[in-house]
Amino acid sequence: MLYEELTEKIIGAAIEVHRILGPGLLESTYKAALAHELYLRKIPFQREVEIAVDYKGVKLGDEKYRIDFLIDKRVIVEVKSVLEMHPVFTAQTLTQMKHAKIQVGLLINFNVERLIDGLSRLINTKY
């Protein structure tokens, strides 16, 4: 599996955040806690990374989007805290992966009883 060791470390950090905080908090709280946990585990990451949208070979300069986390320049992590996951969240993460030219993404919903139930590992096969 692509970047299996790295994604396992990220998932371990997310599980620790969920174990301590539990479900029901704001998305921003989970993002801050996950950033701290990644830092403690010495996993290289960037937060709120801006990516430009490429349209037919042209970068749309003013149209930039932010991805929640870029881990070790290889994995995108999108954080949610919602009652129900919608397919659009998966589509959003895959689109971010495409524009960032990243092959692996994790979509994590912290608003679940067991974090494993809120976790999706995504692969960008079009990159």
ChimeraX attribute file (.defattr): number of C-alpha atoms within 10 A of each C-alpha:
attribute: neighborCount
match mode: 1-to-1
recipient: residues
	/A:1	6
	/A:2	10
	/A:3	11
	/A:4	10
	/A:5	9
	/A:6	15
	/A:7	21
	/A:8	11
	/A:9	14
	/A:10	21
	/A:11	18
	/A:12	15
	/A:13	22
	/A:14	25
	/A:15	18
	/A:16	16
	/A:17	24
	/A:18	21
	/A:19	13
	/A:20	9
	/A:21	14
	/A:22	17
	/A:23	20
	/A:24	13
	/A:25	13
	/A:26	13
	/A:27	16
	/A:28	12
	/A:29	13
	/A:30	23
	/A:31	22
	/A:32	12
	/A:33	19
	/A:34	21
	/A:35	22
	/A:36	14
	/A:37	18
	/A:38	19
	/A:39	13
	/A:40	10
	/A:41	13
	/A:42	9
	/A:43	15
	/A:44	12
	/A:45	18
	/A:46	14
	/A:47	15
	/A:48	12
	/A:49	15
	/A:50	13
	/A:51	18
	/A:52	17
	/A:53	20
	/A:54	15
	/A:55	9
	/A:56	7
	/A:57	7
	/A:58	9
	/A:59	13
	/A:60	12
	/A:61	10
	/A:62	8
	/A:63	11
	/A:64	14
	/A:65	14
	/A:66	13
	/A:67	21
	/A:68	19
	/A:69	22
	/A:70	20
	/A:71	19
	/A:72	12
	/A:73	12
	/A:74	18
	/A:75	22
	/A:76	28
	/A:77	24
	/A:78	22
	/A:79	23
	/A:80	21
	/A:81	21
	/A:82	17
	/A:83	12
	/A:84	11
	/A:85	15
	/A:86	9
	/A:87	8
	/A:88	9
	/A:89	14
	/A:90	18
	/A:91	11
	/A:92	14
	/A:93	22
	/A:94	24
	/A:95	15
	/A:96	22
	/A:97	25
	/A:98	18
	/A:99	15
	/A:100	21
	/A:101	14
	/A:102	20
	/A:103	19
	/A:104	22
	/A:105	25
	/A:106	22
	/A:107	21
	/A:108	22
	/A:109	26
	/A:110	30
	/A:111	23
	/A:112	19
	/A:113	13
	/A:114	15
	/A:115	20
	/A:116	14
	/A:117	12
	/A:118	18
	/A:119	17
	/A:120	14
	/A:121	13
	/A:122	18
	/A:123	17
	/A:124	16
	/A:125	10
	/A:126	9
	/A:127	11
